[in-house]
Structure formats: C-alpha cells, structure tokens
Amino acid sequence: MQPKPIRLVLVDDQGIILEGLTALLDGDPAFEVVGTANSGEQAVKVVLRTGPDAVVMDISMPPGINGIEATRDREANA
C-alpha cells in the first residue's frame, strides 16, 4: 500500500513559475497539487477551500498582500 500523497497548494505571481512547479510536482506520485493561486489574496481563499497539507508560497508578490501577509491572514482564520 502506497502512502497518501502530500496535498499541496502552489502560489506564485509569475505564471511560468507556477506552471513549471505544477508540472514538476504533478509528475511525482508523492505529491498532489490541490490548488494554485497567483496572489496572496487568492492564496488565502484556495487554502481555506482545499485544506492542503502544505503550501509552497512566493513571499514577494505585488500588488496586494505578499506571501508573508497571506500566511499571517491564514493563521488568523485557522
């Protein structure tokens, strides 16, 4: 019996980076990408909706809230 994959949300404001990470991790059975976001605001919504095991987040995403602020917002809503 194989272990359950780690459920991930990926966050980056650069589409090419987000697409590359998604393609790389989707090809590995140890991971399951359950959501993606391209802003801090969107990241909070996706994380609350999907309940991932981990989030891979860009910390500098203009405009709006950055990755650090989005993480704090998620912690406040937990």
N, C-alpha and C positions, 0 to 999 in steps of 0.2 A: 504494500500500500504506500503510495506516494504522499508526502506531506502536503498540506494545503499551501497554495502559493501565497506569497506576501502581496496583499492588496494595496496598490499604490495610487496616489493622485500626483500628477506631474504638473508643475506650474512654471511657466516662463513667458515673458512678453515677446520673445523672438520666435516666430512660428517655425523657422527651420530647426532651431534647437529643440523645441517641443516635439516636432515630428520625428527628429532623429532619435531622441530619447525613447519616445513611444515605440518606434520600430525596433530599436535595440532590445528593450525590455519585454515587448510582446513576444519576441522570439525565444525567450527564456522561460521554461516551464516553472521556474521558481518564483516568477512574478506574474501578477495580473494587474494591468493598468485599468482601474475602475473609473477614472475620470481625468480630465485635463482642464487647465484654465490658463488664460493669458493675462490675468491681472490679479492683484491682491483681493479686490472685491469679489471677483468671480471665484477665486480660490476658496474663500470662506464659504460661499454658497455650495460649491461642489463637495467640499469636505463634510459639511453638515448633512448633505443629501446622501453621500455614499458611505460614510463611516470607514475610511481606509485604515489599514494597519500603519501606514507611514505616508509622509508627504515629502516629495523632492521639490524644493521651492527655491526659485531665484530670489535673492534678497533685495536686488535693486531693480524695481520695475516702475518706471514713470509712465503715465501720470497716475495720480491717485495714491492709494496706500501701497507701501512696499511689502516685501515678503516678511520682514520682521514684524511690522504692524499687523499684517494679516494673521500671523501666528499668535500674536497677543490677543487679537479680536476673537480668534477661535477658542483660545484658552478661557476668555471671559464668558463665552457662550457655552462652554462644556458643562 
